[in-house]
Amino acid sequence: MNHPIESSRARHPNITNELSDVKLPVTVADIMTRDVVTVSQDRTLADAIALIAVHRFHHLIVTNADGKLVGILSDRDLLAAVARKPNWQTCEVTQGNDDQSGYRSS
């Protein structure tokens, strides 16, 4: 697998050359989220929706049983999945305690 920056340079040499000359005052490590919240690939969509709602995320890291990254789940992915469900209009939202929300289809 190619490194994303390297493959990006091959596709857009002028843009990446210009960007490499820009000196930003911070690094990725300076601004990244350190307390990462993940969701296991075998959890339900309701679990993922609850995590996104409680933490106000737009994306979740999806892991396998070994904790290895297997994908990214976005709020748009979840919305598309719910919209494909025949009775999505009747989805009932129930509020649990402060750190947990529940979602149940009628």
Secondary structure, DSSP 4 states (H G I P E B T S, - for coil): ---HHHHHHHH-HHHHHHHHH---S--HHHHS-SS--EEETTS-HHHHHHHHHHHT-SEEEEE-TTS-EEEEEEHHHHHHHHHTSTTGGGEEEEE-STT-EEEEE-
